[in-house]
Amino acid sequence: MYVFLSKWWWKLEQEEGLWQEIVKAKYLQNKIIFSVSQKNIDSAIWADLLKVKDLYLQGRTIRMNNGQKTRF
């Protein structure tokens, strides 16, 4: 199950589509994945995705382009 949910994180970051636009607008709200946290009003699916967020982030590499989304 963790692999499946981690793949959703990857698709959210790497692919473009309707569901990515909806999820980004509703839950990310122009934030980066590192700074997203759970809220009481979140859906059960989003809560499950947040449970594997740290696992997903451990297996991913970071590439900086122009640094506009980089937070220190």
C-alpha positions in Angstrom: 0.0 0.0 0.0 2.8 2.4 0.8 4.3 2.0 -2.6 1.0 2.8 -4.3 0.5 5.9 -2.2 4.1 7.0 -2.8 3.5 6.7 -6.5 0.7 9.1 -6.2 3.1 11.6 -4.6 5.4 11.1 -7.5 2.6 11.6 -10.0 1.5 14.7 -8.2 4.9 16.2 -8.6 5.9 14.9 -12.0 2.8 14.7 -14.1 0.1 17.2 -15.2 -3.6 16.5 -15.3 -6.9 17.4 -13.9 -6.6 15.5 -10.6 -3.1 17.1 -10.0 -4.6 20.6 -10.5 -7.4 19.9 -8.1 -5.2 18.4 -5.4 -2.7 21.2 -5.7 -5.4 23.9 -5.5 -7.2 22.3 -2.6 -4.3 20.9 -0.5 -1.0 22.3 -1.5 -2.1 25.9 -2.2 1.2 26.9 -3.7 3.2 25.2 -0.9 6.0 22.7 -1.5 5.4 19.1 -0.3 7.8 19.5 2.6 5.6 22.1 4.3 2.2 20.4 3.8 0.6 19.2 7.0 -2.7 17.5 7.9 -5.8 19.5 8.8 -9.0 18.4 10.4 -11.0 19.0 7.2 -8.8 16.9 4.9 -10.3 13.9 3.2 -9.4 10.4 4.3 -7.4 9.8 1.1 -5.3 12.9 1.6 -4.7 11.9 5.2 -3.4 8.5 4.0 -1.2 10.3 1.5 0.3 12.4 4.3 1.1 9.3 6.3 3.6 8.2 3.6 4.9 11.7 2.7 8.1 11.3 4.8 8.7 7.8 3.3 8.3 9.2 -0.2 10.6 12.2 0.5 13.3 9.9 1.8 13.5 8.1 -1.5 13.5 11.2 -3.7 16.2 13.5 -4.9 16.0 17.3 -5.0 17.1 19.3 -8.0 17.3 23.0 -7.7 16.6 25.0 -10.8 16.3 28.8 -10.3 15.9 28.6 -6.5 12.5 30.4 -6.4 10.8 27.5 -4.6 13.8 26.9 -2.3 13.2 27.7 1.4 16.0 28.0 3.9 
